[in-house]
């Protein structure tokens, strides 16, 4: 498995982690200490802020999980991939997007630029 695929797998482990301890551990494994996440709704830096954003997504969408759609495409220290937020009950996916990540020399995520392709209305 490539460095890009490994990084994306850790990214989804972080986004799907529940509970403060598991979330903190997954974020630390996936992101550099000063890692950033920017999408149309948030712009955060560091493990604590990243964990807060992820916990907020779980509060807003209980019973949902983030799932990659397709393979990660990467070169050098950059990768891109698409994803959906899927209901564990009925399989619906009201949110979908596309992210671009940059990696440090150890394969941890330095930055995420997120784009939302599908979001629920009202």
C-alpha positions in Angstrom: 0.0 0.0 0.0 1.3 3.4 -0.9 2.1 6.2 1.5 -0.8 8.1 0.1 -3.3 5.2 0.7 -1.9 4.8 4.2 -2.4 8.5 5.0 -6.0 8.4 3.6 -6.8 5.3 5.7 -5.6 7.0 8.9 -7.6 10.1 7.9 -10.8 8.1 7.8 -9.9 6.3 11.0 -9.7 9.8 12.6 -13.0 11.0 11.1 -14.7 7.8 12.2 -13.2 7.6 15.7 -15.7 8.1 18.6 -15.0 8.9 22.2 -12.5 11.5 23.3 -9.6 9.1 23.9 -10.0 7.2 20.6 -10.5 10.4 18.7 -7.4 12.0 20.2 -5.3 8.9 19.4 -6.6 8.7 15.8 -6.0 12.4 15.1 -2.5 12.2 16.5 -1.7 9.2 14.3 -3.1 10.9 11.1 -2.1 14.5 11.5 1.1 16.5 12.3 0.8 18.5 15.5 0.2 21.7 13.5 -1.9 20.0 10.9 -4.7 22.1 9.3 -8.1 21.4 7.9 -9.9 23.9 5.8 -13.3 23.5 4.0 -16.1 26.0 3.3 -17.4 25.7 6.9 -14.2 25.6 9.0 -10.5 26.5 9.1 -8.7 24.9 12.0 -5.2 24.0 13.1 -3.8 21.5 15.6 -4.9 18.3 17.1 -7.4 19.8 19.6 -9.2 21.9 17.0 -9.2 19.0 14.5 -10.8 16.7 17.2 -13.4 19.3 18.0 -14.4 19.6 14.3 -14.7 15.8 14.0 -16.6 15.5 17.3 -19.0 18.2 16.0 -19.6 16.2 12.8 -20.5 13.2 14.8 -22.9 15.3 17.0 -24.5 16.8 13.9 -24.8 13.4 12.1 -25.2 10.6 14.8 -25.2 7.1 13.3 -23.2 8.1 10.3 -19.7 7.2 9.1 -17.3 8.7 6.6 -16.5 6.4 3.7 -14.0 6.9 0.9 -15.4 6.6 -2.6 -12.8 5.2 -5.0 -9.1 5.2 -4.6 -6.7 7.9 -3.5 -4.7 9.5 -6.3 -1.3 10.8 -5.2 2.1 12.0 -6.2 5.0 13.5 -4.3 3.5 14.5 -0.9 0.0 15.2 -2.2 -3.1 13.1 -2.5 -6.7 13.6 -3.5 -9.8 11.5 -2.8 -13.6 11.7 -2.6 -15.8 10.6 0.2 -19.4 10.3 1.5 -21.0 10.6 4.9 -23.1 7.5 5.1 -26.0 6.5 7.4 -25.2 3.2 9.1 -29.0 2.6 9.3 -30.2 3.0 5.7 -27.1 3.7 3.6 -28.1 7.1 2.6 -25.3 9.6 2.0 -26.5 13.2 2.4 -23.0 14.7 2.4 -20.2 14.1 -0.1 -17.0 15.8 -0.9 -13.5 15.8 -2.3 -10.3 16.5 -0.3 -6.7 17.2 -1.1 -4.1 16.4 1.5 -0.4 17.2 1.8 1.9 14.9 3.8 5.0 15.4 5.8 8.1 13.3 5.2 6.8 10.7 7.7 3.5 10.3 5.8 1.3 12.3 8.3 -1.1 14.8 7.1 0.1 18.4 7.2 -2.9 20.0 5.6 -6.4 19.2 4.2 -8.3 21.3 1.7 -11.9 20.1 1.7 -14.6 20.7 -0.9 -18.3 19.9 -0.3 -20.0 18.5 -3.4 -23.3 17.5 -1.7 -24.9 18.9 1.5 -28.3 18.7 3.0 -30.6 21.6 2.4 -32.2 23.2 5.5 
